[in-house]
Amino acid sequence: MTRLRVGLVGAGWWARQTHLPELAGHPDAEVAAVCDPDGDRAAAAAQCGAVVVPDVDGVLAAGVDAVVVATPHDEHAAAAEPCLAAGVDVLVEKPMTLDPGQAWRLVRIAAETGARLHTGFTYVHGGPARRLRDLVRDGAVGDVTLLHATFATAVHRLYRGQVGWQQVEESAAVSSLPDTYAAPARGGGQLWAQSVHAVSLLLWVTGLVPRQVHAAMDAAGLAVDLSNALTMTFTSGAVGTAASSGAVGAHDRRIEEYRVVGLDGHALLDTVAGRLQVVSARDGDADATWPEKERNPVGAPVRCLVDAALGRAEVVADGTLGAWTTAVAWAAAEAARTGRPVDVPGPGAAAEPDDRADC
């Protein structure tokens, strides 16, 4: 059979650390074209046999079947839109965009062209999260009334523009650009870089639709937020909180915990330990642990991109999840800025103008 031809837009840290190795190891996929403003990065990423092209138009002209967008956060929309418009499947790294209107526009374009739109949320592909989703959707805890997430990680150096440590602690081929996580205009800070993981998992597990957000943030002297706390309401009447920080000292000391409370039970998911504990009036109590590789399978989104394009799998973290997560994060940023609750923009939200370059 013909191998799936994949284009890569953005050849930085995460693309080189995760996406390229997964694609290189997939028996039915190949990287066909790469673009990145940094010619050296693009050339290094293209050593797998891909051609280096100047921009997204060049990637599409190379005849790709799918595209991975792994640019800095503020460039995601401009890179993904022409690919979706061409009917090409796209995996957009998280957060899908920084503007909810742009995110919902990508969802609409994908629906119109039939292109599959994936978002790079890794945790929802993991065994513990999948099991929790199945239990909640099947009614094991009853109607959900309360959600909570605590997500504290060791990424504070990135928010200071200190990127070289990635080469040591994450064994990456390259480091992030200094401003990717440290500049407000690029979507730097804990909210867009890390809190979206927690928000997306809560939304994905429960299927609840967010209505309004109140939030507070602490920059701790940085230009971007280091810690934040969100209070959310949902259209069902349920309420939820998500607290997140990048201040943890080391990766092996991180905290990733989620609670779902329903009228007939409750559940605790710890994605660091890979443990899921469930108390259910209907089904009884359960306690299970998954191996390390199934807790946060970082390579799963790009594998899903390939397998879905080949008709072997369904999209797991779809564009709608990405758009709702963007909408919650945007509302949280506005709420923290204004000190007032902010409504979460839904599918009818208008996009802000975006004239950034697409590669």
C-alpha positions in Angstrom: 0.0 0.0 0.0 1.0 3.6 -0.5 2.5 5.3 2.6 0.8 8.3 4.0 2.7 11.5 3.1 2.9 13.8 6.1 4.0 17.5 6.1 5.6 19.1 9.1 5.1 22.8 9.7 7.5 23.9 12.5 10.7 21.9 13.3 11.3 22.9 16.8 11.7 21.1 20.1 8.4 19.2 20.3 8.4 18.3 16.6 11.9 16.9 16.8 11.4 15.3 20.2 8.1 13.6 19.5 6.5 13.9 16.1 9.4 13.1 13.8 10.5 9.9 15.7 6.9 8.6 15.7 6.5 9.3 12.0 9.9 7.8 11.2 8.9 4.6 13.1 5.4 4.3 11.6 5.4 1.6 8.9 2.8 3.3 6.9 3.8 6.9 7.0 6.7 9.1 5.8 7.6 12.8 6.3 7.4 14.3 2.8 7.9 18.0 3.4 9.2 20.3 6.2 9.1 24.1 6.6 10.5 26.2 9.4 11.7 29.8 9.4 15.0 28.5 10.7 16.7 26.9 7.8 19.1 24.8 9.9 16.2 23.3 11.9 14.2 22.6 8.7 17.2 20.9 7.1 17.9 18.8 10.2 14.3 17.7 10.4 14.3 16.8 6.7 17.2 14.3 7.0 14.5 11.6 7.0 14.2 12.2 3.2 11.7 15.0 3.2 12.1 18.1 1.1 12.6 21.5 2.7 10.0 24.1 1.5 9.6 27.8 2.4 6.1 27.8 3.7 2.7 26.0 4.1 1.9 26.5 0.5 5.1 24.6 -0.3 4.1 21.8 2.1 0.7 21.4 0.3 2.4 21.6 -3.1 4.5 18.6 -2.1 1.4 16.5 -2.3 0.9 15.6 1.4 -2.1 13.7 2.8 -1.8 15.1 6.4 0.0 17.9 8.1 1.4 18.4 11.6 1.4 22.0 12.9 4.0 22.4 15.6 4.8 26.1 15.4 4.7 28.5 18.4 1.1 28.9 19.7 0.3 32.2 18.1 1.0 30.8 14.6 -1.2 27.7 14.8 -4.3 29.1 13.1 -2.5 30.6 10.1 -0.7 27.4 9.4 -3.7 25.0 9.9 -6.3 26.9 8.0 -5.0 26.5 4.4 -4.3 22.9 5.0 -7.9 22.2 6.2 -9.2 24.3 3.4 -7.4 22.0 1.0 -9.1 19.0 2.5 -5.9 17.8 4.2 -6.0 16.2 7.6 -4.3 18.3 10.3 -2.9 17.7 13.8 -2.5 21.1 15.5 -0.4 21.2 18.6 -2.0 22.5 21.8 -3.4 25.0 22.4 -5.2 24.8 19.0 -5.2 28.6 18.8 -5.1 31.6 21.1 -8.4 33.0 19.9 -11.7 31.1 20.2 -13.1 32.6 17.0 -10.1 31.3 15.1 -10.5 27.9 16.7 -14.1 27.6 15.8 -13.3 28.7 12.2 -10.9 25.8 11.9 -13.6 23.5 13.1 -16.1 24.9 10.5 -13.5 24.6 7.7 -12.8 21.0 8.6 -16.5 20.2 8.6 -16.9 21.8 5.2 -14.0 20.1 3.5 -14.2 16.7 5.3 -10.7 17.1 6.6 -10.0 15.4 10.0 -8.9 17.9 12.6 -6.8 16.6 15.6 -5.5 18.6 18.6 -2.3 17.6 20.3 -3.7 16.7 23.7 -1.7 13.7 24.8 -3.3 12.6 28.1 -6.7 11.9 26.6 -5.1 9.1 24.6 -3.9 7.4 27.7 -5.5 4.2 29.2 -6.5 5.8 32.6 -8.2 8.7 31.0 -10.0 6.5 28.4 -11.3 4.3 31.2 -12.5 7.2 33.3 -14.3 8.6 30.3 -16.0 5.3 29.6 -17.2 5.0 33.2 -18.4 8.6 33.4 -20.2 8.4 30.1 -21.8 5.1 31.2 -23.2 6.6 34.4 -21.0 4.9 36.9 -20.9 8.1 39.1 -24.3 9.4 38.1 -24.9 12.9 36.9 -21.7 14.9 37.3 -22.0 17.9 39.7 -18.4 18.8 40.5 -15.0 18.6 38.6 -11.5 19.5 39.9 -8.0 19.4 38.5 -4.6 20.1 40.0 -1.9 20.3 37.4 1.5 21.5 38.7 4.6 20.9 36.6 8.3 21.8 36.3 8.4 24.3 33.4 9.0 27.6 35.2 12.4 28.0 33.4 10.6 28.2 30.0 8.6 31.2 31.3 11.9 33.0 32.0 13.1 32.2 28.5 15.7 29.6 29.8 15.4 26.9 27.2 18.7 25.1 27.1 17.7 22.8 30.0 15.4 20.9 27.6 18.4 19.4 25.9 19.5 17.8 29.2 16.2 17.0 31.0 14.2 16.0 27.9 17.0 14.8 25.6 15.6 17.0 22.8 17.5 17.5 19.6 16.9 21.3 19.9 15.4 23.7 22.4 12.4 25.9 22.2 12.8 29.5 21.0 13.3 31.7 24.0 10.1 33.7 23.5 7.7 30.8 22.7 6.8 30.3 26.3 8.0 33.6 27.8 6.2 36.2 25.6 2.5 37.1 26.3 1.8 37.7 22.6 3.0 34.2 21.7 0.7 32.6 24.3 3.4 32.1 26.8 2.8 31.2 30.4 1.1 28.4 32.3 -2.4 29.0 31.1 -1.8 28.3 27.5 1.2 25.9 27.9 -0.1 23.6 30.6 -3.5 24.5 32.0 -5.0 23.5 28.7 -4.0 19.9 29.4 -6.1 19.9 32.6 -9.1 21.7 31.0 -9.1 19.5 27.9 -9.1 16.3 30.0 -12.0 17.4 32.2 -14.0 18.4 29.1 -13.1 15.2 27.2 -13.9 12.9 30.1 -17.3 14.4 31.0 -18.6 15.8 27.7 -19.8 18.9 29.7 -20.2 22.2 27.8 -18.5 25.2 29.6 -20.6 28.3 30.1 -18.6 30.8 32.2 -15.2 31.2 33.8 -13.8 33.2 36.7 -10.0 33.2 37.2 -7.0 34.5 39.0 -3.3 34.4 38.1 0.1 35.0 39.7 3.0 36.0 37.5 5.5 35.9 40.3 7.5 38.7 38.7 7.4 37.1 35.2 5.9 38.6 32.0 3.5 35.6 31.9 1.5 33.7 34.4 3.3 31.1 36.5 0.2 29.9 38.4 -3.5 30.2 37.9 -6.9 29.1 39.3 -10.1 28.8 37.3 -13.7 28.4 38.5 -16.0 27.1 35.7 -19.7 26.7 35.3 -21.3 24.4 32.8 -24.5 24.4 30.8 -25.6 21.3 32.8 -25.4 23.2 36.1 -22.2 21.4 37.2 -19.3 23.4 38.5 -15.6 22.9 38.4 -12.2 24.2 39.3 -8.8 23.8 37.8 -5.6 25.0 39.5 -2.3 24.9 37.7 1.3 26.0 38.3 4.7 25.7 36.5 6.6 26.2 39.8 7.4 22.6 40.7 11.1 22.0 41.0 11.6 18.8 39.0 9.6 16.8 36.5 9.4 13.7 38.8 7.8 15.8 41.5 4.9 17.0 39.3 1.2 16.8 40.3 -1.5 15.7 37.8 -4.8 14.9 39.6 -8.4 15.0 38.5 -11.6 14.5 40.5 -15.1 13.8 39.1 -18.0 13.9 41.6 -21.4 12.7 40.6 -24.7 12.1 42.4 -24.0 8.3 42.6 -20.2 8.2 43.1 -16.9 9.8 42.5 -13.5 9.2 40.8 -9.9 10.2 41.3 -7.4 10.0 38.4 -3.7 10.5 38.9 -1.9 10.6 35.6 1.5 10.7 37.2 0.9 7.4 39.0 -1.4 6.1 36.3 -4.0 5.3 38.9 -7.7 5.5 38.7 -9.9 5.0 41.8 -13.6 4.9 41.5 -16.4 4.8 44.1 -19.7 3.9 42.5 -23.0 3.2 44.2 -24.1 1.2 41.1 -20.9 -0.7 40.3 -19.0 -0.8 43.5 -15.5 0.4 44.1 -12.5 -0.1 41.8 -8.8 0.7 41.9 -6.5 0.2 38.9 -3.1 1.2 37.7 -1.7 1.5 34.2 2.0 1.2 33.1 4.1 4.3 32.4 3.7 4.2 28.6 -0.1 4.3 28.9 -0.4 7.3 31.3 0.6 10.1 29.0 1.4 8.6 25.5 3.1 11.6 24.0 3.4 10.0 20.6 -0.3 8.9 20.4 -1.7 12.1 18.7 0.5 11.8 15.6 -0.1 8.0 15.4 -3.8 8.8 15.6 -3.4 11.3 12.7 -1.9 8.6 10.5 -4.2 5.8 11.5 -7.3 8.0 11.2 -6.3 9.1 7.7 -5.8 5.5 6.7 -9.3 4.6 8.1 -8.0 2.5 11.0 -9.0 4.8 13.9 -11.3 7.5 15.0 -10.1 11.0 15.9 -9.6 11.1 19.7 -8.8 14.8 20.5 -10.8 16.5 17.8 -11.2 20.1 16.8 -14.2 20.6 18.9 -12.3 19.7 22.0 -9.5 22.0 20.9 -11.9 24.9 20.3 -13.7 24.5 23.7 -10.4 24.3 25.5 -9.2 27.4 23.7 -12.4 29.2 24.6 -12.1 28.3 28.3 -8.5 29.5 28.4 -9.3 32.7 26.6 -12.2 33.4 29.0 -9.9 32.7 31.9 -7.3 35.2 30.7 -10.0 37.8 30.2 -11.5 37.0 33.6 -8.1 37.4 35.3 -7.5 40.6 33.5 -10.9 42.2 34.3 -11.7 40.6 37.7 -15.1 39.5 36.4 -16.6 36.3 35.2 -16.4 35.9 31.4 -18.7 33.8 29.2 -17.1 31.0 27.2 -17.3 31.8 23.4 -19.1 29.0 21.6 -19.2 27.9 17.9 -20.6 31.2 16.7 -17.7 33.2 18.0 -16.1 35.5 15.4 -12.3 35.3 14.7 -9.9 38.1 15.3 -7.9 39.2 12.2 -4.8 37.1 11.8 -2.1 38.4 9.4 0.8 36.4 10.7 3.1 34.4 8.4 2.1 30.8 8.0 5.5 29.2 8.6 
